Amino acid sequence: MPRRIQTFFLLLVLPLFFCFSSSGEKVQSSAWIDFLAKSVNFILLFGGLAFLLAKPLRKFLEELVLSIEKTILETERARREAEEKFEAIKKRIQGLGTEIQALRKDGEEAGQKEKERIQSLARQEAERIKDFSRQEIEAHAQKVKRELREYAAELAVSLAQAKIEKRLTPDIHARLIDESIEGLGKLYEKSDSG
């Protein structure tokens, strides 16, 4: 028999041994027997409960231990993950300063390039407008010069006509016509002979 069961039976039998032993003092042994009986009763009651509940209690405690161990492992894993994330965030935050400076530098370079491009386009447009304006002014000046020449020619013709009409008498007019006819005749003769 297992040692536990032997001990259990020994505890059961021991009070009986004291109960049936004969001693001179009944009152003293009666108090002792009551105490012993109560002790045995206590031991039997709680020992029986312990015996009956040992397996379920052990199973419950083992499950509780496993659950606690699992929770500890999960907590440890979560803590490691949180630390890794924290380190990654910490590195990223440290890198943000550099990243911001790089972005700022890239932005300034892009802004400078865009400024130069816009200035170049503005210069080209200004040159184009200047050329166009120069061409327009020259065209307008040519038109004005032409109009002035035409006006001057018309004015000269009208002044010459007025002078001619003033000096031209019918005799002078007839003589000019004759001289013109004579000149045309000479030209005709030269062209026929040549």
C-alpha positions, 0 to 999 in steps of 0.5 A: 500500500502506498504510504499515504493510505497507510498514514491515513489508516493510522490516523483513523485507528490512533484515536480508537486506541486511546478511547479503549485504553484504561486509565485511572482518571476518567475525567482527564481522559474524557477531555483528552478523548474529546480533543482527540476525537475532534482532531480525528474528525477534523483530520478525517473531514479535511483529509477526505476533502483533500484526498477527494479534491487533490486531483481536481485541485492539482489539475486546476492549479496546473492549468492555472500555472500553465495559463500564468506561464502562457500569459507571462510568455505572451507578455514577454513577447509583447514587451519585446515587440513593444521595445522593438517598435519603440526602438524603431520609432526612436530611430525614425524620430532621430532620422526625422531631423535628417529627413526634414533637413534633406527635404528642406534642402531638396525643396530649396534646390527645387525652388531655386531651380524653379525660380531660375526656370521662371526667370529664364522664361521671363527673360525669354518672354521679355526679349520676345516682347521687345523683338515684337515691339521693335518689329511693330515700331519698325513696321509702323515707322516704315508705314509712316515714312511711306505715308510721308513720302506719298504725302510729300510726293503728292504735295510736290506734284500738286505744287509742281502742277500749280507752278506749271499751270501758273507758268504754262501758257498755251504757246509753251504747252504747244511747244512742249508737245512738239518737243516731246513728239520730236524726241519720241521720233528720234527714239523710234529712229534709233530703235529701228536702226539698231 
